[in-house]
Structure formats: C-alpha cells, structure tokens
Amino acid sequence: METRWTHRTSGDFSELREASKNVCVIPMGCVEKHGLHLPLGIDILHSSHIAHMASQLETCCIFPDFTFGDVNSNAPIEPDGPSPEGYVCVSIDTQMKLLEELCFEISRNGYNKILVYNGHGGNQVWLQTFMRKMDSIRTDFIISYVMMDLPVPHKMAQFIEANGSGSIPELTVEDEELIIKYHKQGMLIGHGGMSETAYMMGIDPSTVHLDRLGIESGIPLNRSIPYKRAGITLSSGGWHLDVPYAYGGHDPIGCNERIGKAALRIEAERLAAAIKLYKEDTLLWEVHEQRQRGRRW
C-alpha cells in the first residue's frame, strides 16, 4: 500500500487514513557533518527510508520529511579552525513553530495520533519541550516520538550469539565474524559510526566513502568530563567539546551493504512494533482527553 502522504491523491486520501487508524509518522533528521565518509543528510535519509519500510510492515501514513533539525553551525570544529561546510542551521523557535503548525495541519486532515521518528540526537531536547508545550494547549491530537536505534554491531552480535550463525539471513559468516569481533572489542558506534554507516550502505552505498576513514579521528576527547564531574550541565552535553570533528566512534572498516540491509530490516521491524502499539493504544488518548477537560483554557 502506498503510505506516503505526498504520493496519495485527494480522492484516495481517506483510504490511507482509515488503514492507518489515524496514525501519522513524521521522519525527522538534520543536515550536518557526519565525519568525512557520510553524506550531510544521513539523519533524514535513514529516518525517511526506515519509516517508509516500517509503514509497509504496519500501515501508517508517512508525512513529508522534517529535514532541518537542531544543529549549530556557528562555531568552527576547533578553536581557530575553519567552520564546517554544508550545515543547515535553523533556530529552535522556527523548528518548534513549524512542527506545531504541521501537527495542526496533520490533525485537520483527520490524524489524531502523531509519532515523530527521530534520527538526530540533537533534536531530543527540544522535542521533549515541544511535547510539554502541546500538553499545555488545546489540541485534538497526541504526539510522541521514537528515537532511532543503532543495532550494529552490539545488538546484532548479541542476537547472533544467542540464536546462532545464520540467524540474520542477510549476513555471511565473514560478516558475522566482523560484527562479533567489533562487539567484543567494545566498538564505539556514535555519530557517523558503524551503525549509521551501515544504514547508508544499505540505502545507497554510493554515498559512503570508506576510503576517507582515518583522516579525522572519531574517538571522543572527553573534554566535558571535568564539567560533568562538577555538576555543570553544558549545551548538548558538551558534545562539541568531545567530538570536534562531528564524528564519534571507531572507524567502521569492513562495513558493507549486506550489514546495512540487515540493520535496516531490524530497525524497521522495531519501529513497526512501536507503530502497532501506538495504533492500538487507547490509554494515551484517554489521558489526553482527561487533561483537555480538566484545564482552564
């Protein structure tokens, strides 16, 4: 079934809404550097792709991408260094206002359960604030979000160890050995690391440049630790201090399209399960209605 809002016609729009049980998913990401080997738009590229995959497993409406999330391009990656190129930086006020208006438009079209599928860690803080704001005003919809998971290599290795070789059908024996090796070595997989690289290998390997690994380090500098120990909360948790090259993790050497396809399927199945729960849930809507009735507007 065609589940993308923009791919339906006005005449058959209601068919999707009914099949979705009024659930609409918004893929969310950003445009920023992810090391030298991954495309700037990876966070929205993988969010959009996985959301669409999940909608084929559990029918829901997929709204057009919320591409421009929370990034800060105003400072160089290092003191006296060049500012990184390609970032798209939109103010938090603009992002929150846009999402609010989009939610009301989604609701006006009959969807009263909105689920953001977020592929960018930097969006989480303002999303929490946004949901709290929606709780404090009159709405005829509920909104929640699902944060993208990163299954490679650790969760994938644990699954193989528990279920045996061949339990992830996309992988060869060599792939399994690589994943288990990285898991046992305690591979760091953060920003632009093994998992995100795998997703892009599965979506479009032509956008991944593994030959550029090793030029900039992805190992965190941990410069934020003294502040954390002192109880000082820094913007973004001190991320820009610790990961100045916008690349966090060990180099994903050996990552390939097979690993990527497996990672995409695993994450799409996880998201589909969340969508199913959201579709069938009545408690959240009951609580929402109670809050609406109990407020003095």
C-alpha positions, 0 to 999 in steps of 0.5 A, spaced: 500 500 500 502 506 498 503 510 505 506 516 503 502 522 504 505 526 498 504 520 493 496 519 495 491 523 491 485 527 494 480 522 492 484 516 495 486 520 501 481 517 506 483 510 504 490 511 507 487 514 513 482 509 515 488 503 514 492 507 518 487 508 524 489 515 524 496 514 525 501 519 522 509 518 522 513 524 521 521 522 519 525 527 522 533 528 521 538 534 520 543 536 515 550 536 518 557 533 518 557 526 519 565 525 519 568 525 512 565 518 509 557 520 510 553 524 506 550 531 510 543 528 510 544 521 513 539 523 519 533 524 514 535 519 509 535 513 514 529 516 518 525 517 511 527 510 508 526 506 515 519 509 516 517 508 509 519 500 510 516 500 517 509 503 514 509 497 509 510 492 515 504 496 519 500 501 515 501 508 517 501 514 513 508 517 512 508 525 512 513 529 508 520 529 511 522 534 517 529 535 514 532 541 518 533 539 525 537 542 531 544 543 529 549 549 530 553 551 525 556 557 528 562 555 531 568 552 527 570 544 529 576 547 533 578 553 536 581 557 530 579 552 525 575 553 519 567 552 520 564 546 517 561 546 510 554 544 508 550 545 515 543 547 515 542 551 521 535 553 523 533 556 530 529 552 535 523 557 535 522 556 527 523 548 528 518 548 534 513 553 530 513 549 524 512 542 527 506 545 531 503 548 525 504 541 521 501 537 527 495 542 526 495 541 519 496 533 520 490 533 525 485 537 520 486 532 515 483 527 520 490 524 524 489 524 531 495 520 533 502 523 531 509 519 532 515 523 530 521 518 528 527 521 530 534 520 527 538 526 530 540 526 537 540 533 537 533 534 536 531 530 543 531 536 547 527 540 544 522 535 542 521 533 549 519 541 550 515 541 544 511 535 547 510 539 554 508 545 550 502 541 546 500 538 553 499 545 555 494 547 549 488 545 546 489 540 541 485 534 538 491 530 537 497 526 541 504 526 539 510 522 541 516 520 538 521 514 537 528 515 537 532 511 532 536 505 534 543 503 532 543 495 532 550 494 529 554 491 531 552 490 539 545 488 538 546 484 532 552 480 535 548 479 541 542 476 537 547 472 533 550 469 539 544 467 542 540 464 536 546 462 532 550 463 525 545 464 520 540 467 524 540 474 520 539 471 513 542 477 510 549 476 513 555 471 511 559 468 516 565 473 514 560 478 516 558 475 522 565 474 524 566 482 523 560 484 527 562 479 533 569 481 533 567 489 533 562 487 539 567 484 543 572 489 542 567 494 545 566 498 538 564 505 539 558 506 534 556 514 535 555 519 530 557 517 523 559 510 526 558 503 524 551 503 525 549 509 521 554 507 516 551 501 515 544 504 514 547 508 508 550 502 505 544 499 505 540 505 502 545 507 497 552 505 498 554 510 493 554 515 498 559 512 503 566 513 502 570 508 506 576 510 503 576 517 507 576 513 514 582 515 518 583 522 516 579 525 522 579 521 528 572 519 531 574 517 538 571 522 543 576 527 547 572 527 553 573 534 554 566 535 558 568 530 563 571 535 568 564 539 567 560 533 568 564 531 574 562 538 577 555 538 576 555 543 570 550 541 565 553 544 558 549 545 551 548 538 548 552 535 553 558 538 551 558 534 545 562 539 541 567 539 546 568 531 545 567 530 538 570 536 534 570 533 528 562 531 528 564 524 528 564 519 534 566 512 534 571 507 531 572 507 524 567 502 521 572 498 516 569 492 513 562 495 513 558 493 507 551 493 504 549 486 506 550 489 514 546 495 512 540 491 509 540 487 515 540 493 520 535 496 516 530 490 516 531 490 524 530 497 525 524 497 521 521 491 524 522 495 531 519 501 529 513 497 526 512 494 533 512 501 536 507 503 530 502 497 532 502 499 539 501 506 538 495 504 533 492 500 538 493 504 544 487 507 547 490 509 554 494 515 551 488 518 548 484 517 554 489 521 558 489 526 553 482 527 553 482 527 561 487 533 561 483 537 555 477 537 560 480 538 566 484 545 564 482 552 564 483 554 557 
